[in-house]
Amino acid sequence: TVRQSGEFSSTHNHMSKRGSPYLRHAIFLAATTCSFHNSPLNAYYKKKSDQGKHHLTATGAVARKLTSVIYAVLRDSKPYEPKSFC
């Protein structure tokens, strides 16, 4: 969640702790693997790192994108095709 009031914008936002901690941990581990291996999400991780993001912040961004991919695969009942998602 972004905390904003008027022109103030928080820069030190943290990951939400709502939801299953086990699922959050599993998705974060999967995002870590995707970040360092040859996958379409690796390029996204490198993009975030090049923007000056911390390693864990960039991995959290990959986890968020991975969550969107997982949701789309389950919603559409279609197999994962990297070209269509990234």
C-alpha positions in Angstrom: 0.0 0.0 0.0 1.2 3.5 -0.9 0.9 6.0 1.9 0.2 9.4 0.4 -1.2 12.7 1.8 -1.3 15.7 -0.5 2.2 16.1 -2.0 3.9 13.7 0.5 4.8 10.3 -1.0 6.4 7.7 1.2 9.5 6.1 -0.1 10.0 3.2 2.3 7.0 1.1 1.7 7.0 -2.5 2.9 5.4 -5.6 1.6 1.9 -6.3 2.9 1.7 -9.1 5.5 -1.9 -9.9 4.7 -2.8 -13.3 3.4 -1.1 -16.7 3.8 2.6 -16.4 5.0 3.3 -19.8 3.5 2.0 -18.8 0.0 3.9 -15.5 0.2 7.1 -17.4 1.1 6.6 -19.9 -1.8 5.9 -17.1 -4.3 8.9 -15.1 -3.1 11.1 -18.2 -3.5 9.8 -18.8 -7.0 10.5 -15.1 -7.8 14.0 -15.5 -6.5 14.6 -18.5 -8.8 13.1 -16.6 -11.8 15.2 -13.6 -11.1 18.5 -15.4 -11.4 17.8 -18.0 -14.1 17.1 -17.6 -17.8 13.4 -16.7 -17.7 11.4 -13.8 -19.0 11.1 -12.4 -15.5 14.9 -12.2 -15.3 14.9 -9.3 -17.7 12.3 -7.6 -15.5 14.5 -8.1 -12.4 17.5 -6.6 -14.3 15.4 -3.6 -15.3 14.4 -3.0 -11.7 18.1 -3.4 -10.5 19.2 -1.0 -13.2 16.7 1.5 -11.8 18.6 1.4 -8.5 16.2 -0.9 -6.7 17.5 -3.0 -3.8 17.8 -6.8 -4.5 14.8 -7.6 -2.2 12.7 -4.8 -3.7 13.4 -6.0 -7.2 12.6 -9.6 -6.2 9.4 -8.3 -4.7 8.5 -6.7 -8.0 9.2 -10.0 -9.8 7.0 -11.8 -7.2 4.1 -9.3 -7.9 4.4 -9.9 -11.7 4.7 -13.7 -11.1 1.4 -13.5 -9.1 -0.3 -11.8 -12.0 1.0 -14.6 -14.4 -0.2 -17.3 -12.0 -3.6 -15.7 -11.7 -4.0 -15.4 -15.5 -3.0 -19.0 -16.1 -5.6 -20.2 -13.5 -8.3 -17.8 -14.8 -7.9 -18.7 -18.4 -7.2 -22.5 -17.9 -4.4 -22.3 -20.4 -0.8 -23.4 -20.2 1.9 -20.8 -19.5 3.4 -19.2 -22.6 6.2 -16.8 -21.7 5.8 -14.7 -24.8 2.2 -13.7 -24.0 2.9 -12.6 -20.5 6.1 -10.7 -20.4 
